[in-house]
């Protein structure tokens, strides 16, 4: 029940052999671990869906058209679950049954927790599940990340390269953003800069509302430039001189990496 309120699920799967770290089943088996967890999630959804059928059938008997449509989608969901198919594989069905907060309808990301020596067979098993279920996959060595957390970015990259591990915590964050359809915009002042998270497709007034509801309510326009332009040109003053600063209205769709000043009046 605690998982139903989250936006996405991350399954961390043991993908390393180490006699000093005992596996609860006595053997490292990603296939079995994934199957155990996913079966529990499927059964939980099946139980919830089955319980919801009777109340909907009662409403249908009273000529409730909305209930009839929902019951149809629910029966489709039950069919999928009975065939061990997670609901996330049918996006339209997930949309129609969003209010149920089904566990297998949530976006899923697998994290293969590897050791210093990567077992390609383990990764293959996890990737096979990810491909089949429409899920993401990140390869991450939790032990390595713990060891290098105090090193600077260049040293961390060098350490990972020496172990032939490409992914790190930054890759996990990127994968999480992609999974949840998120992006970042920035606001900056004389004293500080701030990053804000929004859903892709968000328009400027709604993005302003993430900062403060008054910004959305009294939105006039947004002064926008890209963080790439800032990196290339060095300052907002030069950005203005080069004509890179744009004035955008209410219909502007925010882009990842926008640096914005919102003008408003309430």
C-alpha positions as CSV (number, residue, x, y, z in Angstrom):
1,X,0.0,0.0,0.0
2,X,2.9,2.4,0.6
3,X,4.1,1.9,-3.0
4,X,0.8,2.9,-4.5
5,X,1.4,6.6,-3.9
6,X,4.7,6.8,-5.7
7,X,5.1,8.0,-9.3
8,X,7.5,5.3,-10.4
9,X,9.2,2.1,-9.1
10,X,12.9,1.4,-9.1
11,X,13.9,-2.3,-8.6
12,X,17.5,-2.7,-7.5
13,X,18.6,-6.2,-8.6
14,X,21.7,-7.8,-7.1
15,X,24.0,-8.6,-10.0
16,X,27.3,-9.4,-8.3
17,X,28.8,-12.5,-6.6
18,X,30.4,-12.0,-3.2
19,X,30.7,-14.8,-0.6
20,X,30.9,-12.2,2.2
21,X,27.4,-10.8,1.4
22,X,24.8,-13.6,1.8
23,X,21.8,-13.7,-0.5
24,X,18.6,-14.4,1.3
25,X,18.0,-17.4,-1.0
26,X,21.6,-18.6,-0.7
27,X,22.3,-18.0,-4.4
28,X,22.6,-15.0,-6.7
29,X,19.8,-15.3,-9.2
30,X,18.5,-12.1,-10.8
31,X,15.9,-14.0,-12.8
32,X,14.4,-15.4,-9.6
33,X,14.6,-12.2,-7.7
34,X,12.8,-10.2,-10.4
35,X,10.2,-12.9,-10.8
36,X,9.5,-12.9,-7.1
37,X,9.0,-9.2,-6.8
38,X,7.1,-8.8,-10.0
39,X,4.7,-11.6,-9.1
40,X,4.0,-10.0,-5.8
41,X,3.1,-6.7,-7.6
42,X,1.0,-8.5,-10.2
43,X,-0.9,-10.4,-7.5
44,X,-1.5,-7.2,-5.5
45,X,-3.0,-5.5,-8.6
46,X,-5.1,-8.6,-9.5
47,X,-6.6,-8.6,-6.0
48,X,-7.3,-4.9,-6.1
49,X,-8.9,-5.1,-9.6
50,X,-11.0,-8.1,-8.7
51,X,-12.4,-6.4,-5.6
52,X,-13.3,-3.4,-7.7
53,X,-15.4,-5.4,-10.2
54,X,-18.5,-6.0,-8.0
55,X,-19.2,-2.3,-7.1
56,X,-18.9,-1.4,-10.7
57,X,-21.2,-4.2,-11.8
58,X,-23.8,-2.9,-9.3
59,X,-23.5,0.6,-10.8
60,X,-23.8,-0.8,-14.3
61,X,-27.2,-2.4,-13.3
62,X,-28.4,1.1,-12.5
63,X,-27.5,2.3,-16.0
64,X,-24.3,4.1,-15.0
65,X,-22.5,4.6,-18.4
66,X,-19.3,5.8,-16.8
67,X,-19.2,2.6,-14.7
68,X,-19.8,0.5,-17.7
69,X,-16.8,2.0,-19.5
70,X,-14.6,1.6,-16.4
71,X,-15.7,-2.0,-15.9
72,X,-14.7,-2.8,-19.5
73,X,-11.2,-1.4,-18.9
74,X,-10.9,-3.2,-15.6
75,X,-11.8,-6.5,-17.2
76,X,-9.0,-5.9,-19.7
77,X,-6.6,-5.2,-16.9
78,X,-7.6,-8.4,-15.1
79,X,-7.0,-10.4,-18.3
80,X,-3.5,-9.0,-18.6
81,X,-2.7,-9.6,-15.0
82,X,-4.0,-13.2,-15.2
83,X,-1.5,-13.7,-18.0
84,X,1.4,-12.3,-16.0
85,X,1.5,-9.1,-18.1
86,X,2.2,-5.8,-16.3
87,X,-0.3,-3.1,-17.0
88,X,2.4,-0.6,-18.1
89,X,2.6,-2.5,-21.4
90,X,-0.8,-1.0,-22.4
91,X,-0.4,2.8,-22.0
92,X,-4.0,3.7,-23.0
93,X,-5.3,1.2,-20.3
94,X,-3.0,2.8,-17.7
95,X,-4.5,6.2,-18.6
96,X,-8.1,5.0,-18.2
97,X,-7.4,3.3,-14.9
98,X,-5.0,6.0,-13.4
99,X,-7.2,6.6,-10.4
100,X,-6.7,3.0,-9.2
101,X,-2.9,3.5,-8.8
102,X,-2.1,0.0,-9.9
103,X,1.5,-1.0,-9.1
104,X,2.2,-2.6,-12.4
105,X,0.9,0.4,-14.3
106,X,3.7,2.6,-12.8
107,X,6.8,3.4,-14.9
108,X,9.6,0.9,-13.9
109,X,13.3,1.2,-13.8
110,X,15.7,-1.7,-13.2
111,X,19.0,-0.9,-11.5
112,X,21.6,-3.7,-11.9
113,X,23.7,-3.5,-8.8
114,X,27.1,-4.8,-10.1
115,X,30.4,-5.6,-8.5
116,X,33.9,-4.8,-9.7
117,X,33.7,-7.6,-12.2
118,X,30.5,-7.2,-14.3
119,X,28.7,-10.5,-15.0
120,X,27.3,-9.9,-18.5
121,X,24.9,-12.8,-18.1
122,X,23.2,-11.1,-15.1
123,X,22.9,-7.9,-17.1
124,X,21.4,-9.8,-20.1
125,X,18.7,-11.3,-17.9
126,X,17.7,-7.9,-16.4
127,X,17.8,-6.2,-19.8
128,X,15.5,-9.0,-21.2
129,X,12.9,-8.2,-18.5
130,X,13.3,-4.4,-19.2
131,X,12.8,-4.8,-22.9
132,X,9.8,-7.1,-22.4
133,X,8.1,-4.9,-19.9
134,X,8.8,-1.5,-21.4
135,X,11.1,-0.6,-18.5
136,X,14.4,1.2,-18.2
137,X,17.8,-0.2,-17.1
138,X,20.8,1.4,-15.4
139,X,23.9,-0.4,-14.5
140,X,25.3,0.9,-11.2
141,X,27.8,-0.3,-8.6
142,X,26.5,0.9,-5.3
143,X,29.8,-0.2,-3.6
144,X,31.8,1.9,-6.0
145,X,29.6,4.9,-5.7
146,X,30.0,4.7,-1.9
147,X,33.8,4.6,-2.3
148,X,34.1,7.5,-4.7
149,X,31.4,9.8,-3.4
150,X,33.9,12.3,-2.0
151,X,36.0,12.5,-5.2
152,X,35.5,15.2,-7.8
153,X,33.7,14.5,-11.0
154,X,36.8,13.9,-13.1
155,X,38.3,11.5,-10.6
156,X,35.0,9.6,-10.3
157,X,34.8,9.2,-14.1
158,X,38.4,7.9,-14.2
159,X,37.7,5.5,-11.4
160,X,34.6,4.1,-13.1
161,X,36.5,3.8,-16.4
162,X,39.2,1.7,-14.7
163,X,36.5,-0.7,-13.6
164,X,34.7,-0.5,-17.0
165,X,31.6,0.8,-15.3
166,X,30.0,3.6,-17.4
167,X,26.9,4.4,-15.3
168,X,26.9,6.3,-12.1
169,X,24.4,8.1,-9.9
170,X,24.1,10.9,-12.5
171,X,22.9,8.3,-15.0
172,X,20.4,7.0,-12.5
173,X,19.1,10.6,-12.1
174,X,18.9,11.1,-15.9
175,X,17.1,7.8,-16.3
176,X,14.6,8.8,-13.5
177,X,13.9,12.1,-15.2
178,X,13.3,10.3,-18.5
179,X,11.1,7.7,-16.8
180,X,8.9,10.4,-15.3
181,X,8.9,12.7,-18.4
182,X,10.6,15.5,-16.4
183,X,12.9,18.4,-17.3
184,X,14.6,21.3,-15.6
185,X,14.5,25.0,-15.9
186,X,16.6,27.6,-14.0
187,X,16.0,31.0,-12.4
188,X,19.0,33.1,-11.5
189,X,19.6,36.3,-9.5
190,X,22.5,38.3,-8.1
191,X,22.9,36.0,-5.1
192,X,21.8,32.5,-6.2
193,X,20.6,30.3,-9.0
194,X,17.8,27.7,-8.6
195,X,16.8,24.6,-10.6
196,X,13.1,23.7,-10.9
197,X,11.6,20.4,-12.1
198,X,8.6,20.3,-14.4
199,X,6.9,17.8,-16.7
200,X,7.8,18.0,-20.3
201,X,5.2,20.0,-22.3
202,X,4.6,22.5,-19.4
203,X,3.8,26.0,-20.6
204,X,5.5,29.1,-19.2
205,X,2.6,30.3,-16.8
206,X,2.4,26.8,-15.2
207,X,6.2,26.7,-14.9
208,X,6.0,30.0,-13.1
209,X,3.4,28.6,-10.8
210,X,5.9,26.0,-9.6
211,X,7.9,28.8,-8.1
212,X,4.8,30.7,-6.7
213,X,1.1,30.6,-7.5
214,X,1.1,34.4,-7.8
215,X,3.6,34.1,-10.7
216,X,1.1,32.0,-12.6
217,X,-1.9,34.1,-11.7
218,X,-0.3,37.4,-12.8
219,X,1.8,36.0,-15.6
220,X,2.7,38.7,-18.2
221,X,5.7,37.2,-20.1
222,X,8.9,35.2,-19.7
223,X,12.4,36.4,-20.6
224,X,14.2,33.3,-21.7
225,X,17.6,32.1,-22.8
226,X,19.2,28.7,-22.8
227,X,21.8,27.4,-20.3
228,X,23.9,26.3,-23.4
229,X,24.1,30.0,-24.5
230,X,25.2,31.0,-21.0
231,X,27.9,28.4,-21.1
232,X,29.1,29.5,-24.5
233,X,28.8,33.3,-24.1
234,X,29.6,33.6,-20.4
235,X,27.1,36.2,-19.1
236,X,23.5,37.4,-19.5
237,X,24.9,40.8,-20.7
238,X,26.6,39.2,-23.7
239,X,23.5,37.0,-24.3
240,X,21.4,40.2,-24.6
241,X,24.0,41.8,-26.9
242,X,24.0,38.8,-29.2
243,X,20.2,38.8,-29.4
244,X,19.9,35.4,-27.7
245,X,17.4,36.6,-25.1
246,X,13.8,35.8,-26.1
247,X,10.5,37.2,-24.8
248,X,7.9,34.5,-24.6
249,X,4.1,34.6,-23.9
250,X,1.5,32.3,-22.3
251,X,1.7,29.7,-25.0
252,X,5.4,29.1,-24.8
253,X,6.3,25.5,-24.0
254,X,9.3,25.3,-21.7
255,X,12.4,23.6,-22.9
256,X,14.9,21.6,-20.9
257,X,17.7,23.9,-19.8
258,X,15.8,27.2,-20.1
259,X,17.0,30.1,-17.9
260,X,14.0,32.3,-17.2
261,X,12.9,35.5,-15.6
262,X,9.1,35.6,-15.1
263,X,7.4,39.0,-15.3
264,X,4.1,39.2,-13.5
265,X,1.6,41.5,-12.0
266,X,-1.0,40.7,-9.3
